[in-house]
Amino acid sequence: MMRWFRKTVKSEQSDDVSAISYEPPQEDHHDQLDEAEPGQEEIAATNVSTTEPGDIEKSVDSSETILSVREVHRMFPVGGTELHVLKGINMEVRSGQLVMLKGRSGSGKTTLLNMLGGLDQPSKGEILFCGQPLHQLSDDKRTILRRDQIGFIFQAYALLPLLSAWENVELSLRMAGVPSSQWKERVTQCLELVGLGKRMFHRPFEMSGGEQQRVAIAKAIAHRPKLLLADEPTANLDSQMGAQVMAVFKNIIHTEQVTICMTTHDPTILEVADHVYEMVDGKFIE
Ligand SMILES: Nc1ncnc2c1ncn2[C@@H]1O[C@H](COP(=O)(O)OP(=O)(O)OP(=O)(O)O)[C@@H](O)[C@H]1O
């Protein structure tokens, strides 16, 4: 099992002692993570292999382009005029990357993320998801593609409050059409992967914000999506819980071969990204 530690280091941009880095594990304390009181957990993420003994560990094919975005614009009709929100976005996301979109409120990050996940369509431009032209697919085809290949995580954890962590994750498998014979093993595997092996039967109100967000991650990866899109996943969390979520993200990139694209306002987590796109007024700046 692997644990990631958050370390305070001096930011390159300022004298703020705020930036964080993650270090590999020193020793195994899985039980401590699961049994710690909310808010007192160590920053950790389990590294539960998704393969059976004897299986060949799947490797991330970094040569595969997951998203290719070309000259994307998005205009919204507002009060008789057009609000030009995205103004020519170009980006590429490769398999196994953790890509972050940063920018001020209103700069267009969520608008772009919605399009990367096929929830919205560009007014102009192209978005290819694993070579498929998202911008040309019908609503029905985009719905199927989202259900099978994309996972979403939001700032507000989007869990059903009356269901346990286990039931929340199971529900996403049910909705994705995964055969019921696979639910038990996969739900257990995903909750262990996010460090909640001993909190599987807690309901959301019995969990900390960080734990709820980790249930949301388990839920989003349960159907084995290729791409995980996360909109401000750490915005409601304190820095320690935010670091736990980032450690889980780093972990699942390797164990689940998932690619992650997320938005953030938080400069302290940017250093774990493979690539950061900075958005200003609907455009990326260098
Ligand atoms: N459906 C819509 N109709 C009209 N305007 C919209 C629509 N969706 C987004 N906008 C506008 O587009 C701009 C960018 O919004 P967006 O939510 O993408 O920004 P953001 O960078 O994600 O901000 P935040 O960090 O606050 O979430 C805002 O001015 C917003 O009001």
The ligand as a Gaussian input file, in Angstrom:
#p B3LYP/6-31G(d) Opt

LIG

0 1
 N      -25.700000      28.668000     -19.865000
 C      -25.161000      29.899000     -19.765000
 N      -25.822000      30.969000     -20.207000
 C      -25.273000      32.187000     -20.137000
 N      -24.067000      32.458000     -19.596000
 C      -23.365000      31.413000     -19.125000
 C      -23.865000      30.091000     -19.182000
 N      -22.938000      29.251000     -18.632000
 C      -21.906000      30.038000     -18.249000
 N      -22.165000      31.336000     -18.542000
 C      -21.277000      32.468000     -18.278000
 O      -19.993000      32.125000     -18.754000
 C      -18.979000      32.708000     -17.921000
 C      -18.004000      31.639000     -17.488000
 O      -18.661000      30.748000     -16.581000
 P      -17.952000      29.466000     -15.999000
 O      -18.892000      28.851000     -15.020000
 O      -17.480000      28.629000     -17.114000
 O      -16.692000      30.106000     -15.260000
 P      -15.665000      29.433000     -14.239000
 O      -14.312000      29.847000     -14.666000
 O      -15.924000      27.974000     -14.148000
 O      -16.059000      30.136000     -12.883000
 P      -16.069000      29.546000     -11.380000
 O      -14.625000      29.333000     -11.048000
 O      -16.723000      30.625000     -10.593000
 O      -16.864000      28.283000     -11.432000
 C      -19.708000      33.392000     -16.779000
 O      -19.803000      34.764000     -17.050000
 C      -21.078000      32.754000     -16.810000
 O      -22.066000      33.615000     -16.315000

